[in-house]
Amino acid sequence: MQNDKKYDIRACLKDIELSIAEIYQFLPAKRNFQEFQKDLKTRKAVERNIEIIGEAMGRILKADPTFPITDSRKIVDTRNRIIHGYDSVSEDIIWLIICKYLPILEKEIKKFL
């Protein structure tokens, strides 16, 4: 059973890694908030990948509630807010996540992979 947990966590970590990479691919070469605001497809694609990151983090926490990822609970909460409070998700918050928090998460994920 222990090996199953590790395998599930590793699969979730890979999903998070892939979602972060996709978010970066969707963004224009020069990161510009105004361009991001104007591009509905990119905003929706980024939101979807943040949902995937939050879902994967939730699964990791179910397998190991003490898994050492910074702000892991907030990551899950963000996913829930995007899905359930879709009408209150601001572009500013999504941009903050992209610029400030994704690089931190990316570094932590790479340590475990």
GROMACS elastic network, one bead per residue, 0.5 to 0.9 nm:
[ bonds ]
;  ai    aj funct       b0    kb
    1     4     6  0.51455   500
    1     5     6  0.66111   500
    1     6     6  0.89619   500
    2     5     6  0.52682   500
    2     6     6  0.65109   500
    2     7     6  0.87485   500
    3     6     6  0.50995   500
    3     7     6  0.60987   500
    3     8     6  0.85692   500
    4     7     6  0.50304   500
    4     8     6  0.60714   500
    4     9     6  0.85243   500
    5     8     6  0.51102   500
    5     9     6  0.60928   500
    5    10     6  0.84925   500
    5    60     6  0.86824   500
    5    63     6  0.59348   500
    5    64     6  0.79364   500
    6     9     6  0.51084   500
    6    10     6  0.60391   500
    6    11     6  0.85639   500
    6    63     6  0.83660   500
    7    10     6  0.50780   500
    7    11     6  0.61575   500
    7    12     6  0.86156   500
    8    11     6  0.51180   500
    8    12     6  0.62134   500
    8    13     6  0.85924   500
    8    59     6  0.81788   500
    8    60     6  0.75295   500
    8    63     6  0.77682   500
    9    12     6  0.50614   500
    9    13     6  0.60898   500
    9    14     6  0.86044   500
    9    56     6  0.84882   500
    9    57     6  0.88197   500
    9    59     6  0.76010   500
    9    60     6  0.53366   500
    9    61     6  0.87959   500
    9    63     6  0.71351   500
    9    64     6  0.83192   500
   10    14     6  0.61935   500
   10    15     6  0.86383   500
   10    60     6  0.87099   500
   10   112     6  0.80131   500
   10   113     6  0.72035   500
   11    14     6  0.50853   500
   11    15     6  0.62859   500
   11    16     6  0.87410   500
   11    56     6  0.86476   500
   12    16     6  0.62501   500
   12    17     6  0.85845   500
   12    53     6  0.84285   500
   12    55     6  0.87446   500
   12    56     6  0.50285   500
   12    57     6  0.70753   500
   12    59     6  0.72657   500
   12    60     6  0.66654   500
   13    16     6  0.50585   500
   13    17     6  0.61391   500
   13    18     6  0.86166   500
   13    53     6  0.87994   500
   13    56     6  0.72900   500
   13    57     6  0.79590   500
   13    60     6  0.81124   500
   13   109     6  0.63176   500
   13   110     6  0.85527   500
   13   112     6  0.78102   500
   13   113     6  0.73430   500
   14    18     6  0.61157   500
   14    19     6  0.85648   500
   14   109     6  0.82619   500
   14   113     6  0.76759   500
   15    18     6  0.51169   500
   15    19     6  0.61400   500
   15    20     6  0.86422   500
   15    52     6  0.75886   500
   15    53     6  0.71752   500
   15    56     6  0.68911   500
   16    19     6  0.50952   500
   16    20     6  0.61862   500
   16    21     6  0.86096   500
   16    49     6  0.84237   500
   16    50     6  0.87790   500
   16    52     6  0.71852   500
   16    54     6  0.84003   500
   16    56     6  0.66432   500
   16    57     6  0.78684   500
   16   105     6  0.88784   500
   16   106     6  0.82818   500
   16   109     6  0.76977   500
   17    20     6  0.52766   500
   17    21     6  0.62983   500
   17    22     6  0.87284   500
   17    53     6  0.84499   500
   17   105     6  0.89053   500
   17   106     6  0.67124   500
   17   109     6  0.67828   500
   17   110     6  0.77094   500
   18    21     6  0.50752   500
   18    22     6  0.61660   500
   18    23     6  0.86575   500
   18    49     6  0.88606   500
   19    22     6  0.50294   500
   19    23     6  0.61716   500
   19    24     6  0.87044   500
   19    46     6  0.86018   500
   19    48     6  0.88400   500
   19    49     6  0.51823   500
   19    50     6  0.73322   500
   19    52     6  0.70129   500
   19    53     6  0.65762   500
   20    23     6  0.51178   500
   20    24     6  0.63983   500
   20    25     6  0.87029   500
   20    46     6  0.89621   500
   20    49     6  0.72995   500
   20    50     6  0.81327   500
   20    53     6  0.79669   500
   20    98     6  0.89359   500
   20   102     6  0.70155   500
   20   103     6  0.87134   500
   20   105     6  0.87087   500
   20   106     6  0.70188   500
   21    24     6  0.52281   500
   21    25     6  0.62461   500
   21    26     6  0.87832   500
   21   106     6  0.89078   500
   22    26     6  0.61753   500
   22    27     6  0.87983   500
   22    45     6  0.86176   500
   22    46     6  0.80059   500
   22    49     6  0.75057   500
   23    26     6  0.52162   500
   23    27     6  0.65628   500
   23    42     6  0.85192   500
   23    45     6  0.74477   500
   23    46     6  0.54118   500
   23    47     6  0.88327   500
   23    49     6  0.67501   500
   23    50     6  0.84049   500
   23    98     6  0.80386   500
   24    27     6  0.53999   500
   24    28     6  0.82922   500
   24    29     6  0.88833   500
   24    46     6  0.87526   500
   24    98     6  0.84073   500
   25    28     6  0.76989   500
   25    29     6  0.85378   500
   26    42     6  0.59850   500
   26    43     6  0.88398   500
   26    45     6  0.74890   500
   26    46     6  0.74001   500
   27    30     6  0.79636   500
   27    31     6  0.66576   500
   27    32     6  0.86488   500
   27    36     6  0.74435   500
   27    42     6  0.69592   500
   27    46     6  0.86016   500
   28    31     6  0.57686   500
   28    32     6  0.75271   500
   28    35     6  0.80337   500
   28    36     6  0.80725   500
   29    32     6  0.87972   500
   31    35     6  0.80236   500
   31    36     6  0.79534   500
   31    99     6  0.89638   500
   32    35     6  0.53924   500
   32    36     6  0.62729   500
   32    37     6  0.87707   500
   33    37     6  0.61171   500
   33    38     6  0.87196   500
   33    91     6  0.87316   500
   33    92     6  0.83462   500
   33    95     6  0.70740   500
   34    37     6  0.50500   500
   34    38     6  0.63848   500
   34    39     6  0.88311   500
   35    38     6  0.52144   500
   35    39     6  0.63401   500
   36    39     6  0.53089   500
   36    40     6  0.78431   500
   36    42     6  0.69631   500
   36    43     6  0.66754   500
   36    91     6  0.83618   500
   36    95     6  0.82244   500
   37    40     6  0.71677   500
   37    42     6  0.88305   500
   37    43     6  0.72879   500
   37    91     6  0.67131   500
   37    92     6  0.88456   500
   38    42     6  0.89192   500
   38    43     6  0.86143   500
   39    42     6  0.54749   500
   39    43     6  0.63029   500
   39    44     6  0.87627   500
   40    43     6  0.51012   500
   40    44     6  0.61252   500
   40    45     6  0.85104   500
   41    44     6  0.52309   500
   41    45     6  0.60509   500
   41    46     6  0.85376   500
   42    45     6  0.50226   500
   42    46     6  0.60227   500
   42    47     6  0.84731   500
   43    46     6  0.51782   500
   43    47     6  0.61172   500
   43    48     6  0.86085   500
   43    91     6  0.78531   500
   43    94     6  0.83414   500
   44    47     6  0.50200   500
   44    48     6  0.61077   500
   44    49     6  0.86628   500
   45    48     6  0.51182   500
   45    49     6  0.63450   500
   45    50     6  0.87069   500
   46    49     6  0.51567   500
   46    50     6  0.62106   500
   46    51     6  0.86296   500
   46    94     6  0.81204   500
   46    98     6  0.87226   500
   47    50     6  0.50280   500
   47    51     6  0.62132   500
   47    52     6  0.87306   500
   47    79     6  0.86078   500
   47    82     6  0.72632   500
   47    94     6  0.74658   500
   48    51     6  0.50094   500
   48    52     6  0.63732   500
   48    53     6  0.87286   500
   48    79     6  0.89783   500
   48    82     6  0.87139   500
   49    53     6  0.61535   500
   49    54     6  0.85626   500
   50    54     6  0.61491   500
   50    55     6  0.85698   500
   50    75     6  0.83895   500
   50    78     6  0.79380   500
   50    79     6  0.64045   500
   50    82     6  0.84330   500
   50    94     6  0.87450   500
   51    54     6  0.51020   500
   51    55     6  0.61329   500
   51    56     6  0.85773   500
   51    75     6  0.89756   500
   51    76     6  0.83215   500
   51    78     6  0.77676   500
   51    80     6  0.76853   500
   51    82     6  0.70509   500
   51    83     6  0.73935   500
   52    55     6  0.50610   500
   52    56     6  0.60481   500
   52    57     6  0.84374   500
   52    79     6  0.76656   500
   53    56     6  0.52094   500
   53    57     6  0.60860   500
   53    58     6  0.85807   500
   53    75     6  0.74894   500
   53    76     6  0.79592   500
   53    79     6  0.76078   500
   54    57     6  0.50304   500
   54    58     6  0.61106   500
   54    59     6  0.86964   500
   54    72     6  0.84092   500
   54    73     6  0.87814   500
   54    74     6  0.86298   500
   54    75     6  0.52466   500
   54    77     6  0.74349   500
   54    78     6  0.68971   500
   54    80     6  0.77789   500
   55    58     6  0.50284   500
   55    59     6  0.63764   500
   55    60     6  0.87182   500
   55    75     6  0.86969   500
   55    76     6  0.65144   500
   55    79     6  0.68735   500
   55    80     6  0.86705   500
   56    59     6  0.51111   500
   56    60     6  0.62606   500
   56    61     6  0.87209   500
   56    76     6  0.84547   500
   57    61     6  0.61983   500
   57    62     6  0.86083   500
   57    69     6  0.88942   500
   57    72     6  0.66126   500
   57    73     6  0.81007   500
   57    75     6  0.70545   500
   57    76     6  0.63008   500
   58    61     6  0.51305   500
   58    62     6  0.62529   500
   58    63     6  0.87561   500
   58    72     6  0.80810   500
   58    73     6  0.78363   500
   58    75     6  0.83230   500
   58    76     6  0.57584   500
   59    62     6  0.50203   500
   59    63     6  0.63195   500
   59    64     6  0.85690   500
   60    63     6  0.51599   500
   60    64     6  0.60063   500
   60    65     6  0.74276   500
   60    67     6  0.72506   500
   61    66     6  0.70076   500
   61    67     6  0.64849   500
   61    72     6  0.79464   500
   61    73     6  0.83636   500
   62    65     6  0.58627   500
   63    67     6  0.86159   500
   64    67     6  0.54606   500
   65    68     6  0.87956   500
   66    69     6  0.86395   500
   67    72     6  0.84089   500
   68    72     6  0.79854   500
   68   108     6  0.87091   500
   69    72     6  0.54279   500
   69   105     6  0.74695   500
   69   108     6  0.66999   500
   69   109     6  0.79526   500
   70    73     6  0.85052   500
   70    74     6  0.88267   500
   70    75     6  0.89735   500
   70   104     6  0.81907   500
   70   105     6  0.73690   500
   70   108     6  0.80583   500
   71    74     6  0.51537   500
   71    75     6  0.63039   500
   71    76     6  0.89120   500
   72    75     6  0.50882   500
   72    76     6  0.65705   500
   72    77     6  0.87397   500
   73    76     6  0.51830   500
   73    77     6  0.61628   500
   73    78     6  0.86193   500
   74    78     6  0.59898   500
   74    79     6  0.85779   500
   75    78     6  0.51603   500
   75    79     6  0.64663   500
   75    80     6  0.88384   500
   76    79     6  0.51522   500
   76    80     6  0.63812   500
   76    81     6  0.87411   500
   77    80     6  0.50208   500
   77    81     6  0.61569   500
   77    82     6  0.86769   500
   78    81     6  0.50279   500
   78    82     6  0.62150   500
   78    83     6  0.86214   500
   79    82     6  0.52378   500
   79    83     6  0.62634   500
   79    84     6  0.85137   500
   80    83     6  0.51535   500
   80    84     6  0.57309   500
   80    85     6  0.74487   500
   81    84     6  0.52647   500
   81    86     6  0.66113   500
   81    88     6  0.79971   500
   81    89     6  0.72582   500
   82    85     6  0.55061   500
   82    87     6  0.81820   500
   82    88     6  0.79514   500
   82    89     6  0.60821   500
   83    86     6  0.54914   500
   84    87     6  0.83925   500
   85    88     6  0.54655   500
   85    89     6  0.67374   500
   86    89     6  0.54989   500
   86    90     6  0.89981   500
   87    90     6  0.83962   500
   89    92     6  0.85975   500
   89    93     6  0.72813   500
   89    94     6  0.77491   500
   90    93     6  0.54119   500
   90    94     6  0.65950   500
   90    95     6  0.87515   500
   91    94     6  0.50855   500
   91    95     6  0.60522   500
   91    96     6  0.85248   500
   92    95     6  0.50981   500
   92    96     6  0.61275   500
   92    97     6  0.86438   500
   93    97     6  0.62010   500
   93    98     6  0.86398   500
   94    97     6  0.50916   500
   94    98     6  0.62816   500
   94    99     6  0.87579   500
   95    98     6  0.50057   500
   95    99     6  0.61315   500
   95   100     6  0.83237   500
   96    99     6  0.52262   500
   96   100     6  0.56035   500
   96   101     6  0.71819   500
   96   102     6  0.89615   500
   97   100     6  0.54982   500
   97   102     6  0.60194   500
   97   103     6  0.89975   500
   98   101     6  0.61926   500
   98   102     6  0.52851   500
   98   103     6  0.76673   500
   99   102     6  0.65510   500
   99   103     6  0.71579   500
  100   103     6  0.64731   500
  100   104     6  0.73264   500
  101   104     6  0.53128   500
  101   105     6  0.62962   500
  101   106     6  0.86157   500
  102   105     6  0.50277   500
  102   106     6  0.59094   500
  102   107     6  0.85966   500
  103   106     6  0.50332   500
  103   107     6  0.63075   500
  103   108     6  0.87475   500
  104   107     6  0.53313   500
  104   108     6  0.63880   500
  104   109     6  0.87229   500
  105   108     6  0.51265   500
  105   109     6  0.60524   500
  105   110     6  0.85776   500
  106   109     6  0.51904   500
  106   110     6  0.62039   500
  106   111     6  0.88025   500
  107   110     6  0.52677   500
  107   111     6  0.65266   500
  108   111     6  0.52683   500
  108   112     6  0.69401   500
  109   112     6  0.54080   500
  109   113     6  0.64640   500
  110   113     6  0.50761   500
